């Protein structure tokens, strides 16, 4: 007999499209940098494996790495220490551990719509009820405080926020961050802030929620910034009382994070950051190229993304997002149907510009060809 939670859980629309793709399709669907990790990171990984760092480590992660992460967050909260940090087996595992640690059955959790595909399912797996809040084009995909107030009840336990956003690329202005903190404190909510893309921004820095409240949990990852998505390594930053509980759930999910990968991350954090700066500069150029190409595509409207490496164009054709994505897949380009991210993504596609400029031109050219036919029919 299979548990109901397993029967009701689904594979995300992102994975469905990726796994159904024909060979040699142009991939504008899966969100990962098309770069290799910096050489010093690769070298450190190899050294760690060859020098015997192949055994279990502390559940919360290597102390040296936890201290290094804490150091990164002290400009936001000077008292941040290693005890506030848990190294996890990816940002996704960090989010799952958070859901298990703070959501009780019957709780309500405010989640973005459209938003990353795991927020709602994680709440349901913990027995809680996800309550979507709207992120619309009219507001440049930013939360509306009146909408949040209207969706909050006595059962609301937490609000999940994501800036820079997957799938929209929106970045919260500093004042909006402060207003969300004020809202959360007024309703005694925990803020779960997914800041995986915080260093991939184009029009100014992203504002972190860390240090803004005593009821904030930060989920982050090294996957994007060090181009090591397949290595599965991330982290949590939380007040000490919450970090203790988060670490319990993290232990029950995976016991401890991978030891060699932690050594590699340490080398990456000790570098001068030039590889990340070069990657972000290239993503900025690709964003600008993609915006230029999409603006000449009939039947599409797109809000310029300020961070991450996604666009979330809205289409005017009378067909579903899944039908559009499948039609494009048949033409040889992978996209993600917007409704994979929530009901407000129903007339959208998520496009990743973490692809070469040549692939962007080819893939968006195929999209334009389809758009011309769809707009004429």
C-alpha positions as CSV (number, residue, x, y, z in Angstrom):
1,X,0.0,0.0,0.0
2,X,1.4,3.4,-1.0
3,X,1.0,6.3,1.4
4,X,-1.4,9.1,0.3
5,X,1.4,11.6,0.4
6,X,3.2,9.7,-2.3
7,X,0.1,9.1,-4.4
8,X,-0.7,12.8,-4.4
9,X,2.8,14.1,-5.0
10,X,3.7,14.8,-8.6
11,X,6.9,15.3,-10.6
12,X,7.2,19.0,-11.5
13,X,6.4,20.3,-15.0
14,X,10.1,21.3,-15.3
15,X,11.3,17.7,-15.0
16,X,8.4,16.4,-17.2
17,X,9.5,18.6,-20.1
18,X,13.2,18.0,-19.6
19,X,12.8,14.2,-19.6
20,X,10.4,14.2,-22.6
21,X,12.8,16.2,-24.8
22,X,14.2,14.8,-28.0
23,X,17.9,14.5,-28.4
24,X,19.8,17.7,-29.3
25,X,16.8,19.9,-28.3
26,X,17.8,23.5,-27.3
27,X,17.3,23.6,-23.6
28,X,15.7,26.8,-22.4
29,X,13.8,24.9,-19.7
30,X,16.1,23.6,-16.9
31,X,17.6,26.3,-14.6
32,X,21.3,25.7,-14.2
33,X,24.4,27.6,-15.3
34,X,26.0,26.3,-18.5
35,X,29.4,26.9,-16.9
36,X,31.7,24.5,-15.1
37,X,32.8,25.1,-11.5
38,X,35.9,27.3,-11.1
39,X,39.1,25.4,-11.5
40,X,40.1,25.9,-7.8
41,X,36.8,24.3,-6.8
42,X,37.3,21.3,-9.0
43,X,40.9,20.9,-7.8
44,X,39.8,21.0,-4.2
45,X,37.1,18.4,-4.8
46,X,39.7,16.0,-6.4
47,X,42.2,16.7,-3.5
48,X,39.5,16.0,-0.9
49,X,38.6,12.6,-2.5
50,X,42.2,11.6,-2.9
51,X,43.2,12.7,0.6
52,X,40.6,10.6,2.3
53,X,37.8,13.1,2.9
54,X,35.2,10.4,2.0
55,X,33.6,9.7,5.3
56,X,30.7,11.0,7.4
57,X,31.1,14.5,8.8
58,X,29.1,16.5,11.3
59,X,25.4,16.6,10.7
60,X,25.3,20.4,10.5
61,X,28.4,20.5,8.2
62,X,32.1,21.1,8.5
63,X,32.7,23.8,11.1
64,X,35.1,25.7,8.8
65,X,32.4,26.0,6.2
66,X,29.8,27.0,8.6
67,X,32.1,29.7,10.0
68,X,32.8,30.9,6.4
69,X,29.1,31.2,5.6
70,X,28.4,33.0,8.9
71,X,31.1,35.5,8.1
72,X,29.3,36.2,4.8
73,X,26.2,37.1,6.7
74,X,27.7,39.3,9.4
75,X,27.3,42.5,7.3
76,X,23.5,41.9,7.8
77,X,23.7,40.7,11.4
78,X,27.1,41.1,13.2
79,X,26.3,38.4,15.7
80,X,25.9,35.7,13.1
81,X,27.9,32.6,14.0
82,X,28.5,29.1,12.9
83,X,25.7,28.0,15.2
84,X,23.3,29.8,13.0
85,X,24.4,27.8,9.9
86,X,23.5,24.3,8.7
87,X,25.1,22.9,5.5
88,X,22.5,20.9,3.6
89,X,22.4,18.6,0.6
90,X,21.1,21.3,-1.7
91,X,18.8,24.3,-1.4
92,X,15.8,21.9,-2.1
93,X,16.7,19.8,1.0
94,X,17.1,23.0,3.0
95,X,13.5,23.9,2.1
96,X,12.2,20.4,2.9
97,X,14.0,20.4,6.3
98,X,12.4,23.8,7.0
99,X,8.9,22.6,6.1
100,X,9.2,19.6,8.4
101,X,10.6,21.7,11.2
102,X,8.1,24.5,11.3
103,X,4.8,23.4,9.7
104,X,2.3,21.5,11.7
105,X,-0.8,19.7,10.2
106,X,-3.5,22.2,9.6
107,X,-1.2,25.2,9.4
108,X,-1.5,27.6,6.5
109,X,1.6,28.7,4.7
110,X,1.6,31.7,2.3
111,X,3.4,30.7,-0.9
112,X,4.1,32.8,-4.1
113,X,1.9,32.3,-7.2
114,X,3.7,31.9,-9.5
115,X,6.5,30.5,-7.4
116,X,9.1,27.7,-7.3
117,X,7.6,24.3,-7.7
118,X,8.6,22.9,-4.3
119,X,7.0,25.4,-1.9
120,X,3.4,24.1,-2.1
121,X,4.3,20.4,-2.2
122,X,6.6,20.7,0.8
123,X,3.9,22.3,2.8
124,X,1.5,19.5,1.9
125,X,4.0,16.8,2.7
126,X,4.3,18.3,6.2
127,X,0.5,18.3,6.5
128,X,0.1,22.0,6.1
129,X,-2.0,23.9,3.5
130,X,-0.3,26.2,1.0
131,X,-2.2,29.4,0.4
132,X,-1.0,31.1,-2.8
133,X,-0.5,34.9,-2.9
134,X,-0.5,36.7,-6.2
135,X,2.5,38.0,-8.2
136,X,1.1,39.7,-11.2
137,X,2.7,41.5,-14.3
138,X,0.9,44.7,-13.3
139,X,3.0,44.8,-10.1
140,X,6.1,43.5,-11.8
141,X,5.7,40.2,-10.0
142,X,6.1,41.7,-6.6
143,X,3.9,40.9,-3.6
144,X,0.9,43.1,-2.7
145,X,0.6,43.7,1.0
146,X,-3.2,44.1,0.8
147,X,-3.4,40.7,-0.9
148,X,-1.2,39.1,1.8
149,X,-3.4,40.6,4.5
150,X,-6.5,39.2,2.8
151,X,-5.1,35.7,2.7
152,X,-3.9,35.6,6.3
153,X,-5.9,33.8,9.0
154,X,-5.4,32.6,12.5
155,X,-4.0,29.4,11.1
156,X,-1.3,31.1,9.0
157,X,2.1,30.0,10.3
158,X,4.6,31.2,7.8
159,X,5.2,33.1,4.6
160,X,7.6,31.9,1.9
161,X,9.4,34.6,-0.1
162,X,11.8,34.3,-3.0
163,X,14.0,37.2,-4.3
164,X,15.5,37.0,-6.9
165,X,12.6,34.9,-8.1
166,X,12.3,31.7,-9.9
167,X,10.4,31.8,-12.2
168,X,9.9,35.5,-12.8
169,X,13.4,37.1,-12.1
170,X,11.8,39.7,-9.9
171,X,13.9,41.3,-7.1
172,X,12.3,42.8,-4.1
173,X,13.2,46.5,-3.4
174,X,14.6,47.1,0.1
175,X,11.4,48.9,1.2
176,X,9.3,46.0,0.2
177,X,11.5,43.6,2.3
178,X,10.9,45.9,5.3
179,X,7.2,46.0,4.7
180,X,7.0,42.2,4.5
181,X,8.9,41.9,7.7
182,X,6.5,44.3,9.4
183,X,3.5,42.3,8.1
184,X,5.0,39.0,9.3
185,X,5.8,40.4,12.7
186,X,2.3,41.8,13.1
187,X,0.8,38.3,12.4
188,X,3.5,36.3,14.3
189,X,4.7,34.6,11.1
190,X,8.0,32.9,10.3
191,X,9.6,34.2,7.1
192,X,11.1,31.5,5.0
193,X,13.3,33.3,2.5
194,X,14.7,31.4,-0.5
195,X,17.7,33.5,-1.5
196,X,19.4,31.0,-3.8
197,X,19.9,33.6,-6.6
198,X,20.9,36.5,-4.4
199,X,24.3,37.0,-6.1
200,X,22.9,36.7,-9.7
201,X,21.5,40.2,-10.1
202,X,21.8,42.8,-12.8
203,X,20.3,46.2,-11.7
204,X,21.6,46.5,-8.1
205,X,22.0,44.2,-5.1
206,X,19.3,42.0,-3.7
207,X,18.2,42.7,-0.1
208,X,18.4,39.8,2.2
209,X,15.8,39.1,5.0
210,X,18.6,38.0,7.4
211,X,18.9,40.4,10.3
212,X,15.5,41.9,9.7
213,X,13.6,39.8,12.2
214,X,14.1,37.1,14.9
215,X,11.7,34.9,12.9
216,X,13.6,34.5,9.6
217,X,15.0,31.3,8.0
218,X,17.3,31.7,5.0
219,X,17.5,28.9,2.4
220,X,20.5,29.2,0.0
221,X,22.7,27.2,-2.2
222,X,26.1,27.0,-3.8
223,X,24.7,25.3,-6.9
224,X,24.2,28.4,-8.9
225,X,27.0,30.7,-7.8
226,X,29.7,28.0,-8.1
227,X,28.0,26.3,-11.1
228,X,27.9,23.0,-9.2
229,X,24.2,22.1,-9.5
230,X,24.9,18.3,-9.7
231,X,27.0,18.4,-6.5
232,X,23.9,19.1,-4.4
233,X,25.1,21.3,-1.6
234,X,23.3,24.2,0.1
235,X,22.7,25.8,3.5
236,X,20.3,27.3,6.0
237,X,20.8,30.3,8.2
238,X,18.5,30.7,11.1
239,X,18.2,31.9,14.7
240,X,19.9,29.5,17.1
241,X,16.6,28.2,18.6
242,X,15.4,27.3,15.1
243,X,18.7,26.0,13.8
244,X,18.6,23.3,16.5
245,X,15.2,22.1,15.2
246,X,16.2,22.5,11.6
247,X,19.3,20.3,12.1
248,X,17.1,17.5,13.6
249,X,15.0,17.4,10.4
250,X,18.1,17.7,8.2
251,X,19.7,14.8,10.1
252,X,16.6,12.6,9.5
253,X,16.7,13.4,5.7
254,X,20.3,12.8,5.0
255,X,22.4,12.4,8.2
256,X,25.1,14.8,7.0
257,X,26.1,16.7,3.8
258,X,28.7,15.3,1.4
259,X,32.2,15.9,2.9
260,X,34.2,16.3,-0.4
261,X,31.8,18.8,-1.8
262,X,32.1,20.9,1.4
263,X,35.9,21.1,1.0
264,X,35.3,22.2,-2.6
265,X,32.9,24.9,-1.6
266,X,35.4,26.2,1.0
267,X,37.9,26.7,-1.9
268,X,35.3,28.5,-3.9
269,X,34.5,30.9,-1.1
270,X,38.2,31.6,-0.6
271,X,38.6,32.7,-4.2
272,X,38.5,36.3,-5.4
273,X,35.0,35.9,-6.9
274,X,36.1,36.6,-10.5
275,X,34.5,33.5,-11.9
276,X,31.1,34.5,-10.4
277,X,31.5,38.1,-11.7
278,X,32.3,36.9,-15.2
279,X,29.3,34.5,-15.1
280,X,26.9,37.2,-14.0
281,X,28.2,39.6,-16.7
282,X,27.5,36.9,-19.3
283,X,24.0,36.3,-17.9
284,X,23.3,40.0,-18.1
285,X,24.3,40.1,-21.7
286,X,22.1,37.1,-22.4
287,X,19.2,38.7,-20.6
288,X,19.5,41.8,-22.8
289,X,19.8,39.6,-25.9
290,X,16.7,37.6,-24.9
291,X,14.7,40.7,-24.2
292,X,15.5,42.1,-27.6
293,X,14.4,38.9,-29.3
294,X,11.3,38.5,-27.3
295,X,10.1,42.1,-27.8
296,X,9.8,41.4,-31.5
297,X,7.9,38.2,-30.9
298,X,4.1,38.6,-31.7
299,X,1.7,37.7,-28.9
300,X,4.2,37.9,-26.0
301,X,4.6,40.4,-23.2
302,X,7.5,40.1,-20.8
303,X,8.6,41.9,-17.6
304,X,12.3,42.6,-17.6
305,X,14.0,40.3,-15.0
306,X,16.3,42.0,-12.5
307,X,17.9,38.8,-11.2
308,X,18.2,35.0,-11.5
309,X,18.3,33.7,-15.1
310,X,14.7,33.4,-16.0
311,X,12.0,35.2,-18.0
312,X,8.3,34.6,-17.6
313,X,6.6,35.9,-20.8
314,X,2.9,36.0,-21.0
315,X,1.3,34.8,-24.3
316,X,-2.0,35.8,-25.8
317,X,-2.8,32.6,-27.7
318,X,-5.9,30.6,-26.9
319,X,-4.1,27.5,-25.7
320,X,-2.7,26.1,-22.5
321,X,0.8,26.6,-21.3
322,X,1.4,22.9,-21.5
323,X,0.1,22.7,-25.1
324,X,2.4,25.6,-26.0
325,X,5.4,24.0,-24.3
326,X,4.7,20.6,-26.0
327,X,4.4,22.3,-29.4
328,X,7.7,24.0,-28.9
329,X,9.2,20.7,-27.7
330,X,8.2,19.1,-31.0
331,X,10.1,21.9,-32.8
332,X,13.2,21.2,-30.8
333,X,13.2,23.7,-27.9
334,X,12.6,22.9,-24.3
335,X,10.6,25.4,-22.3
336,X,8.6,25.1,-19.0
337,X,4.9,25.6,-18.9
338,X,4.1,28.5,-16.6
339,X,1.3,26.6,-14.8
340,X,4.0,24.4,-13.3
341,X,4.6,27.4,-11.0
342,X,1.0,28.1,-10.0
343,X,-2.4,29.0,-11.4
344,X,-1.2,32.5,-12.3
345,X,1.3,31.0,-14.7
346,X,-1.4,29.5,-16.9
347,X,-0.7,31.8,-19.9
348,X,3.1,31.9,-19.4
349,X,6.2,30.1,-20.3
350,X,9.4,30.1,-18.2
351,X,12.5,30.6,-20.3
352,X,16.0,30.1,-18.9
353,X,18.7,32.3,-20.4
354,X,21.4,30.1,-18.7
355,X,22.2,28.9,-22.2
356,X,24.7,30.1,-24.8
357,X,23.9,33.1,-27.0
358,X,23.8,30.8,-30.0
359,X,21.3,28.5,-28.3
360,X,19.2,31.5,-27.2
361,X,19.1,32.8,-30.8
362,X,18.1,29.3,-32.1
363,X,15.6,28.5,-29.4
364,X,13.9,31.9,-29.3
365,X,13.9,31.9,-33.1
366,X,11.9,28.7,-33.0
367,X,9.6,30.3,-30.4
368,X,9.1,33.3,-32.7
369,X,8.2,31.0,-35.6
370,X,5.6,29.3,-33.5
371,X,4.3,32.6,-32.2
372,X,3.8,34.0,-35.7
373,X,1.7,30.9,-36.6
374,X,-0.2,30.9,-33.3
375,X,-1.0,34.7,-33.6
376,X,-2.2,34.2,-37.2
377,X,-4.6,31.3,-36.4
